Structure formats: structure tokens, C-alpha cells
Amino acid sequence: MGHTLLQKVWDLHTVRTLPTGQTQLFIGLHLVHEVTSPQAFDALRARGWKVARPDRTFATVDHIIPTRERTRPFVDVLAEDMIAALERNCRDFGVRLAGLDDDRQGIVHVIGPELGLTQPGLTLACGDSHTSTHGAFGAVAFGVGTSQVRDVLASQCLALEPMKVRRIRVTGMLPSGVYAKDVILTIINRLGVGGGVGYAYEYAGDTIERMSMDERMTICNMSIEGGARVGYVNPDQTTFDYIKGRPFAPAGDAFDRARAWWTSMASDRDARYDDDVVIRAEELTPVVTWGVNPGQSVPVVGRVPSGQEPAVAEARAYMGFNGGEAIAGMRVDVAFVGSCTNSRLSDLREAARIVSGRRVAPHVKALVVPGSASVKRAAGCSMCLGMNPDKLEGSQVCASSSNRNFKGRQGSPTGRTLLMSPAMVAAAAIAGEVTDVRTMITQASGTRSLKPEA
Amino acid sequence: MRITHIEGTALPMRGDDIDTDRIMPARYLRAVTFDGLERHLFEDERTGSAAGDKASAQHAFDNPRYAGASMLIVNRNFGCGSSREHAPQGLYRAGFRGVIGESFSEIFFGNSLIIGLPCVTAAHDDIRRLMERVEKQPDARIRIDLQAGTCEVEGFTCAIALPAHARDALVTGAWDTTGLLLDRYAEVDRVAARLPYVAGF
């Protein structure tokens, strides 16, 4: 009987079984950012500990980076304090930092892959729940809290419980206008926001295999929205081609040796899974969330559910929607393309393709925030979580390419978020309301092209 | 510190899938310490907030009948979403010493355990009964025995569950893991040395 990638990586990184029965797991790469690390560094100081493996630790700034005015010191003193603390901590503890003026700076889950730090077969930790993104490379990546950041800084290890593996096979061709974002929103809708608790999700099948690394990252990113702390895709030629030539990637003969090892870490054909799920790509449509968790979504041609279950009724009340109302045609005030889910170059290109030759509706505030400095200057998390000045106001409705539609998530306690693909966000920005992007795209000789503007 | 049982009055916080953005809004993560987080629990849905002021019912955290509670009773998938430890830190600093619910998100569970805040589960019907009991009689004292796996409230007893590793960590006082992980560091070096990406391809 073969093994899954998760089992292979887990076994190889196991230090020992702790007296509590947990596994002490070595962490191959620790990514650090300004929001969840200051208390952890302070704990090290208080106990006189060093960072165990500065060579396996890399820091950047992202969560609170202002999108517009980036001159130091920031006008916002709290943001300035946090950035200054990270700079001081990295200096004191010898941790590499891609700071504000570094051309490598960006959202931690965008730059890890861009720099070639994220590689197949390694274990990775970061004080952010969307760390699952790095699983797109066949890494086993854990989102952790600040005390666990402290554990990793001090010992390069985590105390963890073994996980089960659910394979999610996506098969067939995705229709035009349907993207990786629609695939993961559909998975979360079908399996539930708590359905993945205790599991790692292995995304497989020919649809996933044909996807670019950017698309795989979008899928793995939102594993946590389905309750799965870890999500991954087995490494293949697409993965290797992406990594090759990146600053921290092995080069020359070392790359060939690395590729052989990476290949050996992929799940075996006869691996046993704790659960198996199949999703038919041909059946998928663009998806939009209507509620206050990422599982509350409908196809763009669908309607807001009219059920009376407390969770459904509560979400509907918060959103101000009526049961049975069509989701298409819902007016939007803000359109946001960004976040660690969808702020990569391919996402921006896809949105740009929709916008090209058209104008944003006059009442819509459109915001595009690239994921990293190499994508564009002014990179950061921005309106995904409202920690910088980019926030919704009052009960504005935002068409957003981010990952969470929780109450208040985008910075206004009564703000409303509709999650969708970057292309759907672009379509909503143009129309000023939720719109089926497929009506803006025509299929021409196998490639996607835009309908001329009416 | 060994944690073998939790005792005190409770606060029922109804609802499935309560995420950490609700428990601790992101703007309070803009600080280099956890100090004062207890003042901002569920802030955007309590009295004084736009959503709280138009809500039909008083928020459980605003209800003076539950003042001084040291236990939180919740429903399904509590603490989902963001990995911010600020959520359990806020609860702990507000005086909560245990959470009992139908289920928890994995990251929230781990973040709570590592600061000595046990999250234990009980069956759906038992949680319903506990909530009803506490809503009727907020001064009822609940006692959770982690070793025996029981929850008792004045004549009503139900079973609680906790993964063996978490129970052992709490009752032996090994929930603050850093010391444990540093204990035999030579073994960490040995594992690192056998990894091709650390040793060099």
C-alpha cells in the first residue's frame, strides 16, 4: 500500500512523539509577518531564547501596509509601531526581512512562492490561516497562532496531531468564465465550512493537473475556509517549471536532484485515503456568496435561499437580502481585486481582460491591490481584512476576490462582502451589480476572447 | 500549571460557525501586545455598535446576568476563520477558563490549548440543555472534570470529550509546548540533517 504526500512529509519531519501523544514536527520554512509575531519575539526575549534556525526563517510586511501613502513613519502610529517592531525583532534575532522598500516585499503567501522559498516536500508554518496556499507546491503548510509562532521561532518545531487525508478529485474541462475560485467555493459549499476539520485536503484530478500554479494557489488558499488546515496538490512538471530559476530555488545539477526528490514525495498511485470526493468541472458555473460564511454561495444564475434555518435567516438579515431574490443584479458599491487568494498577475490579467474597453460603473469604487511588489508597488492585504485604511463604509456591498465574507471582515461592522472570482469582480465593477461574467466572454477557437462592447 | 478541572458560572454564546473576526475584530490586531483585548470581544455586534444597536436581542456578552462567567458555552465550529490568537487571548483575559461546545475549528482549538484555555466538546443535545439551563439560571455553577470527562451542573451531568493529547497536556501541565519542544534539541538537528532541502540538494 502506497503513501500520500502528507504521510511521507509527516514521517520524514517527525522528531519524536511527545509525552502528550502529539507529534513533534520539524518545520522546514517559517514565514513571519508583522501582525502575529511581536508577542512571540517578546516571549523569546523574556526567556532568553534565540531563534533556533534563522536560516529557515523569512519575514516580510503585509497585513497593515497602507495602499496609498507608504512614506515612513506612517501617519498611522499603530501601523508604524508594528512595522518598527518587526524590523527591530528581525535585526535582534538575525532573521531575514523583505521590508517595505525591498523589491521582494508583498503578501507572505504571494512572495514565498515568487522567491522560490516554497518548495515541494517541505513543512511550512506561518502565523496566518491562509498558509495553506503553499500547499499548491506540494508543501505541507500550517497556519498557526502567535504562541505557535513562538514555538517555531524557538525550536523550529510544532507539536501537532496527525491528520486524515481527503482526496478531492476535480475532473473535466472548466467552462469558459469559470475559474479556480469557483472550484474552491463550490467545494466549500458542498463539504461545508467545518467539513474539513481534522483533514488535509489533497486536490487532484485532471482539472487540477491542468491548472497553473496561480490557480492551484487559489484553491489551496481557501482550504481553511472549508475547515481544512492543510491543503495540497502533488508536485508535477508545472510546479517544477514555476520554481526553476527563482532566487531561492536550487540551480544547475542541484535542481535536477531536487526535482527527483520532489517527484518522489508525491502521493503514490495506490495511496490510501480516508475519504474521496469527486467534483465534475463541466458542471460548474461562476459562484457568488450571498451570506456571511464562504460556504453560503450560489451559482451566479441562482437565488438567495429562502430557508428558515437560523444560520440562513441570520445571514440573510445581515446581508439585507430577501429569500428567493436573484443574486445577479445585486447592486455593488465597491469592487476589490486583491488578497492572498486572488492578487497574482494572472488574476489581474483576467480582470483586466474583462475591463478592457469598458468603464467602471460611476457609483462603484474599484480597487486593485496587487499581491507583491513584483506584481506592482503598493502590495499588501488591504481590503481583505480591513487592517489598513482600505475599508468598507457603513453597509456597502463589496464584490471581492478575497476569501472571507464574515460579518465586518472588510473593516465596517455592517459591511457586506460577496466573494467571487477576479473576473466576476471586474464584471460587477463594470455593470455596477452582480453579473454573469460569461455574458462578457465569448468562446473563439478554443481561446477566450471578449465580446466587443455593445 | 496543571489544569484538571474548571468550575464557575457560564455565558451561553449561541450560533454555529462563529469566526474569529467576530470574536476579535481585525483592527485590534494592530498592536504589539495582547494587552486590553478583553475589552473588544464581539465588539462589532454588541451595544454601541451599528449592528448591535439594531439587533432585536441583547448580545450575551452585554447581558449583566452573565457577568463574571468563567466558562463559555458555544455551538458548532466555534473559532473558525483567521488564525489570530487574539481571539482566545481576549477570552482568557476576560476571565474565561474553559469553552464547552459542539465542535471547534482546529486552529482556534490549538491556540486556546497552548495558552491553557481548554476547549471541550459535548453532544448537541447536551449543549442545548446546558445553554437552556444557564439562560434560566445564570448563577448555576458548572464543573468540568477533564480527567473524568464529565460536565456537571446542579443535578445534570453529561459526558465531555477532549483529544487524549490535549487532556494529557492540560492535566500534566505540559500545554505550554515550547519547553517540551526544546527538551531534546539534538533530535531536531538530526531530523534537519536528513532533509535534502536543509542539507542542500
Interface residues (C-beta under 8 A of the other chain):
Chain A: L12 H13 T14 V15 R16 L18 P19 T20 G21 Q22 Q24 F26 G28 V35 T36 P38 Q39 D42 A43 R47 W49 A52 R53 R56 H63 I64 L78 A79 D81 M82 A85 Q119 G121 L122 G127 D128 S129 T131 G143 V144 G145 T146 S147 Q148 R150 D151 A154 S155 Q156 C157 L158 A159 E161 V193 G194 V197 G198 I224 E225 G227 R229 P250 A254 F255 R257 A258 W261 N293 P310 A311 E314 Y318 L385 G386 M387 G394 R404 F406 K407 G408 R409 G411 P413 T414
Chain B: G15 D16 D17 D19 D21 R22 P25 A26 R27 L29 R30 A31 V32 T33 F34 E43 D44 E45 S49 A50 A51 R76 N77 C80 G81 S82 S83 R84 E85 H86 P88 S103 S105 E106 I107 G110 N111 I114 I115 P163 A164 H165 A166 D168 A169 T172 A174 D176 T177 T178 L180 L181 L182 R184 Y185 E187 V188 V191 A192 R194 L195 P196 Y197 V198 G200 F201
